[in-house]
Amino acid sequence: MTSRVHARSRHTRQGGFALLIVLWTLAGLSLLVSIVIATAGTELRGVRALRLSAQMQEAADGAVWQAIFHAMDRSAARWALDGRAYVTQMEGLTFTTRLHSEAGLINPNTAPRPLLAALIEACGGTATQAASIAASMVEWRSSAQGNVAAMRARYLAAGLTYRPPQAAFQTIGEIGLVLGMNPDLLRALTPHLSVTQPNDPDITQADATVRQALRRSGEFPPPSPSGDKNRPNSFRVEITVQDGHGGRAARQAVILLTPATQPGTPLTDMVHIVQLQQEK
């Protein structure tokens, strides 16, 4: 009788241990399933975020062309190139667009040396420094060969291993490579320059610094003819796209518009996106 009781007790303990192992196994499996589900949910949210970001980037690119369309509109609804904000909404996204005319800026590729020197001086350079840098800028952009050996020697003496390419400036940042230029002076000059602006600065749209430089240099061109459709012009586009949940995309572009050379020329033949960059 006693042996039967002990046998049942052993069976009961063994059954209890087995049940405990099963329960712990189920708990472990449940935990594993929960981790897998949570990981999958995180990855899914990440994929959705990436997809939304890509959609916003594409929308920002499209908004550049929308801005060009409105800038070229000949009706009263035309968007002004004066920096005001134009806010539009589409498919849950909010677009804020600002257009800035470059008509009042100085093109360092075409401006005469006295005007460049006057602008440098107006931006804080000394008269001697302004004259030297302006001469170096003209030398940098000039296609005339001149004394290449002497040019190279001046740059080497300043610790620079390059010489002027004798070609037009491609960007404003390239001016920082000119002999005598320094970062502070370049920062001061940048808001007043454009390598895209194809005309003389428009006095009516120039800022105070450019007007001062024009007066000081004696290079005071007459106001540009208003409404001249045969005159090329450039402007800067700034676009911000927001989804209302913290998502954001931005674009900056410089646009050059040139008149059609023949009747019936497609619209895109008159539009040149000179620079297009994504905000970092």
C-alpha positions in Angstrom: 0.0 0.0 0.0 2.8 2.4 1.0 4.7 1.7 -2.3 1.5 2.5 -4.3 1.3 5.9 -2.5 4.9 6.7 -3.2 4.5 5.7 -6.9 1.5 8.0 -7.2 3.4 10.8 -5.5 6.3 10.4 -7.9 3.9 10.5 -10.9 2.2 13.6 -9.5 5.6 15.4 -9.1 6.7 14.4 -12.5 3.4 15.6 -14.0 3.8 18.9 -12.1 7.3 19.3 -13.5 6.1 18.5 -17.0 3.3 21.1 -16.7 5.8 23.7 -15.4 8.1 23.0 -18.4 5.2 23.3 -20.8 4.1 26.6 -19.2 7.6 28.1 -19.3 7.9 27.0 -22.9 4.6 28.6 -23.8 5.7 31.8 -22.0 9.0 31.8 -23.9 7.2 31.3 -27.2 4.7 34.1 -26.4 7.6 36.4 -25.6 9.3 35.4 -28.9 6.1 36.0 -30.9 5.7 39.4 -29.2 9.3 40.4 -30.1 8.7 39.4 -33.7 5.5 41.3 -33.9 7.0 44.4 -32.3 10.0 44.2 -34.7 7.8 43.8 -37.7 5.7 46.7 -36.6 8.8 48.9 -36.2 10.1 47.9 -39.6 6.7 48.5 -41.2 6.6 52.0 -39.7 10.1 52.6 -40.9 9.1 51.6 -44.4 6.0 53.8 -44.3 8.2 56.8 -43.1 10.7 56.2 -46.0 7.8 56.0 -48.5 6.3 59.2 -47.2 9.7 60.9 -47.3 10.2 59.8 -50.9 6.8 61.1 -51.8 7.5 64.5 -50.2 10.8 64.7 -52.0 9.1 64.1 -55.3 6.4 66.6 -54.4 9.1 69.2 -53.7 10.7 68.6 -57.1 7.3 69.0 -58.7 6.7 72.2 -56.8 9.8 73.7 -58.5 8.0 73.4 -61.9 4.8 74.7 -60.4 6.7 77.8 -59.2 8.1 78.3 -62.7 4.6 78.0 -64.2 3.3 80.7 -61.9 6.3 83.0 -62.4 5.7 82.9 -66.2 2.0 83.5 -65.9 1.1 86.7 -67.8 -2.2 87.2 -65.9 -2.9 89.1 -62.8 -2.6 85.8 -60.8 1.2 85.7 -61.6 3.4 85.0 -58.6 5.6 88.0 -57.7 9.3 87.7 -57.5 9.5 89.6 -54.2 10.0 86.9 -51.6 6.4 86.8 -50.4 5.1 83.4 -49.3 2.6 81.5 -51.5 1.0 78.7 -49.6 -0.8 75.8 -51.4 -2.1 72.4 -50.3 -2.4 69.2 -52.2 -3.0 65.6 -51.0 -2.4 66.4 -47.4 0.8 68.3 -48.0 1.3 72.0 -47.5 3.6 73.8 -49.9 5.2 77.2 -49.0 6.9 78.8 -52.0 9.0 82.0 -52.2 10.3 83.5 -55.4 13.2 86.0 -55.4 14.2 88.0 -58.4 18.0 88.2 -59.1 17.6 91.3 -61.3 19.2 93.5 -58.7 22.3 91.3 -58.2 25.7 91.7 -59.7 27.1 88.9 -62.0 30.8 88.4 -61.1 31.4 87.0 -64.6 30.3 90.2 -66.5 30.7 93.0 -64.0 33.5 95.5 -64.8 36.4 95.6 -62.4 35.5 99.0 -60.9 32.1 97.7 -59.9 33.6 94.6 -58.4 36.1 96.7 -56.4 33.3 99.0 -55.2 31.2 96.1 -54.1 34.0 94.6 -52.2 34.7 97.9 -50.5 31.0 98.3 -49.7 31.1 94.9 -48.0 33.9 95.8 -45.7 37.1 95.5 -47.7 39.8 98.2 -47.7 40.3 100.2 -50.9 43.7 98.4 -51.5 42.2 95.0 -50.8 39.2 95.7 -53.0 41.3 96.7 -55.9 43.6 93.7 -55.6 40.8 91.1 -55.3 38.7 92.7 -58.1 41.8 92.4 -60.4 42.2 88.8 -59.4 38.5 88.0 -60.1 38.8 89.5 -63.6 42.0 87.5 -64.1 40.2 84.3 -62.9 37.4 84.7 -65.4 39.3 86.0 -68.3 39.9 83.7 -71.3 43.0 85.7 -72.3 46.2 83.8 -71.5 48.4 86.6 -70.3 51.5 85.7 -68.3 50.5 82.2 -67.1 53.9 81.7 -65.4 53.6 84.9 -63.4 50.0 84.1 -62.5 51.0 80.6 -61.2 53.9 82.1 -59.3 51.7 84.6 -57.4 49.4 81.8 -56.3 52.3 79.5 -55.3 53.8 82.4 -53.3 50.4 82.6 -51.4 50.6 78.8 -50.6 48.0 77.9 -53.2 48.7 74.9 -55.5 46.3 76.0 -58.3 46.0 78.9 -60.7 43.0 80.6 -62.2 41.2 78.5 -64.8 40.6 81.6 -66.9 36.9 80.6 -67.3 33.6 81.9 -65.9 32.8 81.4 -62.2 30.4 78.4 -62.0 29.3 79.1 -58.4 29.6 82.0 -55.9 31.6 79.6 -53.7 34.3 79.4 -56.3 35.1 83.1 -55.7 36.5 82.0 -52.4 39.5 80.5 -54.3 40.5 83.8 -55.8 43.8 85.2 -54.5 43.2 87.6 -51.6 39.6 86.5 -50.8 38.8 85.4 -47.3 35.7 83.6 -45.8 34.3 86.7 -44.0 34.4 88.9 -47.1 32.9 86.1 -49.2 30.0 85.7 -46.8 29.4 89.5 -47.0 29.5 89.5 -50.8 27.4 86.4 -51.4 23.9 88.0 -51.0 24.7 90.5 -53.7 26.1 88.2 -56.4 24.6 85.8 -58.9 26.4 83.8 -61.6 23.1 83.4 -63.4 21.8 87.0 -63.6 22.3 87.8 -67.3 21.9 91.5 -67.3 23.2 94.7 -65.7 21.8 95.1 -62.1 18.4 96.6 -62.1 18.6 99.8 -60.0 14.9 99.6 -59.0 15.5 96.1 -57.5 19.0 96.4 -56.2 19.6 96.5 -52.4 21.4 99.3 -50.6 24.8 97.7 -50.9 24.6 97.2 -54.6 23.3 100.7 -55.2 26.2 102.1 -53.1 28.7 100.0 -55.2 27.1 101.3 -58.4 27.3 104.9 -57.3 30.9 104.5 -56.1 32.0 102.9 -59.3 30.2 105.2 -61.7 28.6 102.1 -63.3 25.0 103.3 -62.9 23.0 101.6 -65.7 19.5 102.9 -66.5 16.5 101.0 -65.1 15.6 97.9 -67.0 12.6 98.2 -69.4 9.6 96.9 -67.6 7.7 94.1 -69.2 10.3 93.3 -71.8 9.5 89.8 -72.8 12.6 89.5 -75.0 14.9 90.1 -72.0 16.3 87.0 -70.2 16.0 87.0 -66.4 16.7 84.8 -63.5 15.1 84.2 -60.1 15.6 82.0 -57.1 12.9 79.5 -55.8 12.7 78.4 -52.2 10.2 75.6 -51.4 9.2 73.9 -48.2 6.8 70.9 -48.1 5.2 69.8 -44.8 2.9 66.9 -44.0 1.5 68.2 -40.7 3.1 65.4 -38.7 6.7 66.7 -38.5 7.7 65.5 -42.0 9.5 68.1 -44.1 11.2 68.4 -47.5 12.8 71.5 -49.0 14.2 72.7 -52.3 16.2 75.6 -53.6 16.6 76.3 -57.3 17.9 79.0 -59.5 15.9 79.5 -62.7 17.0 81.3 -65.9 14.3 82.2 -68.4 15.3 83.0 -71.9 12.9 84.1 -74.7 11.9 81.6 -77.4 14.1 82.0 -80.5 11.3 80.8 -82.8 7.5 81.0 -82.6 6.0 77.9 -81.1 9.1 76.9 -79.1 8.0 74.6 -76.3 7.8 76.1 -72.8 10.6 73.9 -71.4 13.0 75.2 -74.1 12.9 78.6 -72.5 13.5 77.3 -68.9 16.9 76.5 -67.6 17.2 75.1 -64.0 20.7 76.3 -63.4 20.9 75.0 -59.8 18.7 72.6 -57.9 19.7 71.5 -54.4 18.0 69.7 -51.6 18.2 71.3 -48.2 20.4 69.3 -45.8 
